[in-house]
């Protein structure tokens, strides 16, 4: 519906700008719903209407916020996790508010103190979409602050796990930047003081040269002690664990460079290599910063914890109190509200409920449950609140048992990191061997130069270009992928993606659209008037299928009147309009002969004559067929949790010979992947929904397809936007290219080291050579990898 | 000769002052969000907004 141009008669909501279905009027202004109107009233009463002047229709459509939706925030253990600063009369809390999008948002959120006197000050960080609120706890509770935000349409997203990691990563980033700034400052000044040396000073300026040299030492000390601290720490740690990783030669090289330069300067035997030394640290830190930046922009750590509700209402002493879901015990009496997730397997004790299990089974059709039925964890309630009795603790319910499967503890250790460490280990031993041999040679040939040559060899062994090539190659690759809505959890996945030789697809939500159902009417064409009646009839009903049909019909200018509306649960709807009797529902209800799956078909009869049916099926994604053709033999199978009503359509798409499995339980899928792997395949699983979670985790690379990255994604290695499923083969090809580019980068880096080493061994390593060679090797490797990635991406039409 | 040493001393001092300012900015979090402050300074004071609001809001309807 959103794609249609709004008709002239339709009005835009003054608050949120959405088209008004039923217009509400207040002060000559139009509103689409009570929520928007309420926000306007709040703002108007508090003299905050400038909100609307800053940006037109800035508001966000408000969802109903129940009184105690955030009550769990007042529990001390939850509160402690969220609050940054907490004393008797002052509390500081930071909320992540994804809805922040414009100038008006900033303005309103920074004027919260006008809406609630308990709020002292609020400050928005637009880039991070956070709002930091200082308030007086005696006047307003944390839950009330959260509800205030939600009631204005700025629903805070509360995630206890992320809240902690977000703050720590920010401080790490900041200290790295300061280190980088110090290194850059010292590098620049050392370069300036080294210029006279390169240009050649005559003997008259000898004193000046000495001053410059000692200034260089002074400038290098903060670089050594402060900026390079992380490398020495990592070196110390790896030595303590009796392992040699890439930081060891770097640290040894840095120390050798600094020690030898200082020795040269103090003994007045040479100008030293401090410009190379500071430059080296500077470039190493840039590499590290770039790496961190790239990962941060792509970071997502959404696992089931961030999706499950943090607390649920439990009945204790005749009172509903919020309780953390992990504290739920068998027999607890809980209440779940509209759109909340059932936290544990429970029995419905009163009334009836519609449960949407799409996160569990991938089936988007809600299941109805009546009194005494078991409702499983992970189902989402649709409709009015229900009361349940917990049957199993959350950690034991079948969903978490799937999450707790061994597949979930897949080691996240980076393979490329291991490759580099292995290379560094060999490299270090080789360098040590060469250094010893060189020392022996010079001891025999010219003992006075032995120590100088030895330090030169150790110095150029510093594999900085090697350290940079991986983060830059994978960093640029992650950026290219991110630009095409393919988000990887970490760079290691590129490596795994490159080796994939079997691809398994899920059906619902992966091959087909999860949320854009294909609805068409089969039968005699309906007149505009008849369509309008159907639209209005379905509008009276809250049944999910009615909603879908309702959405698919364009709104008529003059809605026809309807009388005698009746909804028969489980059967259908009926009503009279303009003297005709309309019936909409199952085949039995309407009186048609059923020859198709009942669930996805809604029959329509007018005056007891069946005129046709609405066929509701999920549409196929675009670009699948050519992509499958390009994947060729690597495509292995289709696994679906649904029934096989779609088999013929899938066969047309995938071709006849492909194995297809329907009615697969999450465990079946996981087993299938495991069997493939035990036959030596490296499996890429493409799926969505929680029911694939086990399979996605078990696979070598698990990709979750989603149409909205902001909504839900199960724990997986990568998130792919639904519109890009057709480019999957290109992503795999690019991952292969990435490892080739990385190898080339290694070769370039080794070549530089070999050249520098040959200079060092023969005793010709002058400061000039070191100054040119070291940064040049880093820059050329970084430049090569970044350019190669973007060039190849262009060639692959990505 | 002597003057060069003096000049270098001055230039390093000035450079160090700039580095110090940068580190101070960095630590006080001025680089965390470069967008919001640029907008915040343009917000009118409360008394002013009261007068202007109805006229401007009406134009938008």
Interface residues (C-beta under 8 A of the other chain):
Chain A: X14 X28 X29 X47 X49 X50 X52 X53 X56 X57 X103 X106 X107 X110 X114 X123 X124 X125 X126 X127 X128 X170 X174 X177 X178 X181 X182 X185 X189 X207 X208 X211 X215
Chain B: X1 X4 X5 X8 X12 X15 X19 X22 X23 X26 X27 X29 X31 X32 X33 X34 X35 X36 X39 X40 X43 X44 X46 X49 X50 X52 X53 X54 X56 X57 X60 X61
